[in-house]
Amino acid sequence: MSHWNNRVVRQVWYPGTERERFNYAIHETFYGLDDEHTISITIDSTAPQGETLEELRETLQRMLRACDYPVLDYDTREEI
């Protein structure tokens, strides 16, 4: 059974160089689309939005909860 949530995802820019930088962003993350162990991450980070103020508030709360979970590495999909 697949499900999704928001997670903080870290991307590495210019890996292995003196310019190496990290970027942390909220992404939608999907679990079990191909099999129960598959983690899929949206290419682009997500921005808070909603059709009503209450939906926007719920989205922001969901995004804040993502900070309570371990960060995922964008390339490996592993917790870091």
N, CA and C atoms as an extended XYZ file, in Angstrom:
240
Properties=species:S:1:pos:R:3:atomname:S:1:resname:S:1:resid:I:1 pbc="F F F"
N         0.842       -1.176        0.000 N   MET     1
C         0.000        0.000        0.000 CA  MET     1
C         0.889        1.242        0.000 C   MET     1
N         0.670        2.110       -0.929 N   SER     2
C         1.502        3.311       -1.018 CA  SER     2
C         0.907        4.448       -0.176 C   SER     2
N         1.784        5.357        0.224 N   HIS     3
C         1.364        6.553        0.944 CA  HIS     3
C         2.397        7.645        0.675 C   HIS     3
N         2.119        8.843        1.142 N   TRP     4
C         3.033        9.956        0.927 CA  TRP     4
C         3.076       10.825        2.160 C   TRP     4
N         4.118       11.647        2.239 N   ASN     5
C         4.193       12.704        3.233 CA  ASN     5
C         5.204       13.739        2.762 C   ASN     5
N         5.350       14.780        3.508 N   ASN     6
C         6.376       15.778        3.235 CA  ASN     6
C         7.608       15.403        4.036 C   ASN     6
N         8.788       15.562        3.434 N   ARG     7
C        10.050       15.296        4.119 CA  ARG     7
C        11.052       16.379        3.766 C   ARG     7
N        11.962       16.623        4.698 N   VAL     8
C        13.095       17.485        4.402 CA  VAL     8
C        14.093       16.646        3.609 C   VAL     8
N        14.535       17.195        2.488 N   VAL     9
C        15.457       16.492        1.596 CA  VAL     9
C        16.705       17.358        1.415 C   VAL     9
N        17.863       16.714        1.511 N   ARG    10
C        19.120       17.431        1.310 CA  ARG    10
C        19.702       17.074       -0.053 C   ARG    10
N        20.034       18.115       -0.813 N   GLN    11
C        20.747       17.943       -2.068 CA  GLN    11
C        22.151       18.505       -1.901 C   GLN    11
N        23.125       17.852       -2.543 N   VAL    12
C        24.506       18.310       -2.501 CA  VAL    12
C        24.814       18.962       -3.849 C   VAL    12
N        25.274       20.191       -3.797 N   TRP    13
C        25.672       20.912       -5.001 CA  TRP    13
C        27.188       20.953       -5.056 C   TRP    13
N        27.749       20.723       -6.210 N   TYR    14
C        29.207       20.714       -6.426 CA  TYR    14
C        29.902       19.727       -5.494 C   TYR    14
N        29.428       18.461       -5.448 N   PRO    15
C        30.000       17.497       -4.506 CA  PRO    15
C        31.487       17.256       -4.762 C   PRO    15
N        32.225       17.099       -3.663 N   GLY    16
C        33.632       16.773       -3.746 CA  GLY    16
C        34.538       17.913       -4.169 C   GLY    16
N        34.001       19.124       -4.221 N   THR    17
C        34.820       20.274       -4.593 CA  THR    17
C        34.848       21.252       -3.429 C   THR    17
N        35.707       22.242       -3.538 N   GLU    18
C        35.745       23.261       -2.491 CA  GLU    18
C        34.491       24.117       -2.491 C   GLU    18
N        33.702       24.024       -3.556 N   ARG    19
C        32.439       24.770       -3.645 CA  ARG    19
C        31.240       23.957       -3.152 C   ARG    19
N        31.490       22.757       -2.610 N   GLU    20
C        30.397       21.886       -2.178 CA  GLU    20
C        29.456       22.638       -1.240 C   GLU    20
N        28.172       22.541       -1.515 N   ARG    21
C        27.134       23.191       -0.720 CA  ARG    21
C        25.977       22.220       -0.527 C   ARG    21
N        25.241       22.438        0.554 N   PHE    22
C        24.057       21.632        0.829 CA  PHE    22
C        22.826       22.521        0.729 C   PHE    22
N        21.762       21.944        0.224 N   ASN    23
C        20.485       22.648        0.152 CA  ASN    23
C        19.421       21.757        0.781 C   ASN    23
N        18.678       22.298        1.724 N   TYR    24
C        17.603       21.574        2.391 CA  TYR    24
C        16.273       22.182        1.955 C   TYR    24
N        15.321       21.321        1.599 N   ALA    25
C        14.016       21.794        1.151 CA  ALA    25
C        12.960       20.732        1.467 C   ALA    25
N        11.715       21.160        1.482 N   ILE    26
C        10.591       20.241        1.688 CA  ILE    26
C        10.175       19.683        0.332 C   ILE    26
N        10.086       18.350        0.258 N   HIS    27
C         9.631       17.665       -0.950 CA  HIS    27
C         8.485       16.735       -0.577 C   HIS    27
N         7.630       16.457       -1.537 N   GLU    28
C         6.639       15.405       -1.360 CA  GLU    28
C         7.361       14.086       -1.602 C   GLU    28
N         7.133       13.134       -0.714 N   THR    29
C         7.815       11.851       -0.769 CA  THR    29
C         6.771       10.747       -0.795 C   THR    29
N         6.928        9.832       -1.752 N   PHE    30
C         5.973        8.749       -1.945 CA  PHE    30
C         6.644        7.426       -1.619 C   PHE    30
N         5.932        6.566       -0.925 N   TYR    31
C         6.458        5.280       -0.491 CA  TYR    31
C         5.662        4.150       -1.129 C   TYR    31
N         6.372        3.130       -1.593 N   GLY    32
C         5.726        1.915       -2.066 CA  GLY    32
C         5.041        2.015       -3.411 C   GLY    32
N         5.472        2.908       -4.274 N   LEU    33
C         4.846        2.995       -5.596 CA  LEU    33
C         5.218        1.799       -6.460 C   LEU    33
N         6.483        1.390       -6.430 N   ASP    34
C         6.934        0.234       -7.208 CA  ASP    34
C         6.935       -1.035       -6.370 C   ASP    34
N         7.432       -0.925       -5.161 N   ASP    35
C         7.376       -2.008       -4.187 CA  ASP    35
C         7.375       -1.371       -2.805 C   ASP    35
N         7.214       -2.175       -1.789 N   GLU    36
C         7.038       -1.602       -0.449 CA  GLU    36
C         8.257       -0.866        0.074 C   GLU    36
N         9.435       -1.046       -0.538 N   HIS    37
C        10.652       -0.396       -0.060 CA  HIS    37
C        11.075        0.797       -0.908 C   HIS    37
N        10.330        1.107       -1.956 N   THR    38
C        10.682        2.201       -2.847 CA  THR    38
C        10.302        3.545       -2.237 C   THR    38
N        11.230        4.499       -2.295 N   ILE    39
C        10.953        5.877       -1.887 CA  ILE    39
C        11.146        6.755       -3.114 C   ILE    39
N        10.113        7.481       -3.491 N   SER    40
C        10.188        8.414       -4.604 CA  SER    40
C        10.070        9.824       -4.060 C   SER    40
N        10.890       10.721       -4.607 N   ILE    41
C        10.915       12.108       -4.158 CA  ILE    41
C        10.629       13.001       -5.355 C   ILE    41
N         9.776       13.996       -5.176 N   THR    42
C         9.507       14.920       -6.271 CA  THR    42
C        10.791       15.634       -6.675 C   THR    42
N        10.924       15.938       -7.963 N   ILE    43
C        12.112       16.605       -8.479 CA  ILE    43
C        12.265       17.981       -7.848 C   ILE    43
N        11.193       18.728       -7.832 N   ASP    44
C        11.226       20.083       -7.276 CA  ASP    44
C        10.647       20.096       -5.876 C   ASP    44
N        11.165       20.987       -5.053 N   SER    45
C        10.589       21.157       -3.723 CA  SER    45
C         9.178       21.725       -3.865 C   SER    45
N         8.442       21.644       -2.787 N   THR    46
C         7.053       22.086       -2.823 CA  THR    46
C         6.899       23.416       -2.089 C   THR    46
N         5.983       24.206       -2.544 N   ALA    47
C         5.678       25.492       -1.904 CA  ALA    47
C         4.328       25.363       -1.203 C   ALA    47
N         4.172       26.015       -0.061 N   PRO    48
C         2.879       25.944        0.615 CA  PRO    48
C         1.802       26.645       -0.195 C   PRO    48
N         0.659       25.975       -0.297 N   GLN    49
C        -0.475       26.559       -1.003 CA  GLN    49
C        -1.757       25.852       -0.586 C   GLN    49
N        -2.869       26.452       -0.851 N   GLY    50
C        -4.162       25.869       -0.546 CA  GLY    50
C        -5.268       26.684       -1.194 C   GLY    50
N        -6.419       26.076       -1.357 N   GLU    51
C        -7.552       26.776       -1.962 CA  GLU    51
C        -8.246       27.698       -0.963 C   GLU    51
N        -7.982       27.483        0.318 N   THR    52
C        -8.526       28.347        1.363 CA  THR    52
C        -7.402       28.640        2.361 C   THR    52
N        -7.623       29.592        3.205 N   LEU    53
C        -6.646       29.901        4.242 CA  LEU    53
C        -6.430       28.698        5.155 C   LEU    53
N        -7.490       27.979        5.466 N   GLU    54
C        -7.374       26.794        6.321 CA  GLU    54
C        -6.542       25.704        5.641 C   GLU    54
N        -6.732       25.493        4.342 N   GLU    55
C        -5.919       24.508        3.622 CA  GLU    55
C        -4.452       24.927        3.605 C   GLU    55
N        -4.195       26.207        3.443 N   LEU    56
C        -2.826       26.704        3.488 CA  LEU    56
C        -2.220       26.438        4.863 C   LEU    56
N        -2.980       26.697        5.911 N   ARG    57
C        -2.510       26.457        7.281 CA  ARG    57
C        -2.191       24.970        7.485 C   ARG    57
N        -3.050       24.079        7.002 N   GLU    58
C        -2.815       22.634        7.123 CA  GLU    58
C        -1.555       22.220        6.373 C   GLU    58
N        -1.344       22.788        5.197 N   THR    59
C        -0.147       22.483        4.419 CA  THR    59
C         1.102       22.925        5.168 C   THR    59
N         1.066       24.125        5.728 N   LEU    60
C         2.213       24.615        6.493 CA  LEU    60
C         2.491       23.743        7.720 C   LEU    60
N         1.448       23.298        8.397 N   GLN    61
C         1.630       22.425        9.556 CA  GLN    61
C         2.248       21.092        9.142 C   GLN    61
N         1.805       20.546        8.012 N   ARG    62
C         2.358       19.293        7.491 CA  ARG    62
C         3.845       19.480        7.160 C   ARG    62
N         4.174       20.626        6.577 N   MET    63
C         5.566       20.903        6.222 CA  MET    63
C         6.429       21.046        7.480 C   MET    63
N         5.901       21.685        8.509 N   LEU    64
C         6.646       21.800        9.764 CA  LEU    64
C         6.871       20.437       10.408 C   LEU    64
N         5.890       19.548       10.327 N   ARG    65
C         6.050       18.201       10.882 CA  ARG    65
C         7.175       17.450       10.173 C   ARG    65
N         7.434       17.779        8.920 N   ALA    66
C         8.513       17.122        8.173 CA  ALA    66
C         9.854       17.328        8.860 C   ALA    66
N         9.994       18.414        9.600 N   CYS    67
C        11.245       18.703       10.310 CA  CYS    67
C        11.458       17.764       11.490 C   CYS    67
N        10.434       17.011       11.888 N   ASP    68
C        10.547       16.071       13.000 CA  ASP    68
C        11.085       14.714       12.558 C   ASP    68
N        11.155       14.466       11.247 N   TYR    69
C        11.645       13.200       10.710 CA  TYR    69
C        13.102       13.349       10.287 C   TYR    69
N        13.833       12.245       10.196 N   PRO    70
C        15.198       12.341        9.683 CA  PRO    70
C        15.204       12.903        8.254 C   PRO    70
N        16.256       13.628        7.942 N   VAL    71
C        16.429       14.206        6.608 CA  VAL    71
C        16.748       13.075        5.629 C   VAL    71
N        16.217       13.188        4.403 N   LEU    72
C        16.520       12.220        3.348 CA  LEU    72
C        17.549       12.804        2.389 C   LEU    72
N        18.480       11.974        1.935 N   ASP    73
C        19.415       12.376        0.898 CA  ASP    73
C        18.716       12.258       -0.452 C   ASP    73
N        18.785       13.297       -1.254 N   TYR    74
C        18.073       13.318       -2.541 CA  TYR    74
C        18.543       12.200       -3.480 C   TYR    74
N        19.837       11.962       -3.519 N   ASP    75
C        20.375       10.994       -4.476 CA  ASP    75
C        20.181        9.538       -4.030 C   ASP    75
N        20.417        9.267       -2.759 N   THR    76
C        20.351        7.880       -2.293 CA  THR    76
C        19.006        7.486       -1.711 C   THR    76
N        18.188        8.463       -1.366 N   ARG    77
C        16.884        8.249       -0.705 CA  ARG    77
C        17.037        7.707        0.700 C   ARG    77
N        18.249        7.732        1.245 N   GLU    78
C        18.490        7.210        2.582 CA  GLU    78
C        18.399        8.321        3.616 C   GLU    78
N        18.049        7.941        4.840 N   GLU    79
C        18.014        8.905        5.941 CA  GLU    79
C        19.436        9.259        6.336 C   GLU    79
N        19.666       10.556        6.607 N   ILE    80
C        21.003       10.997        7.005 CA  ILE    80
C        20.939       11.687        8.353 C   ILE    80
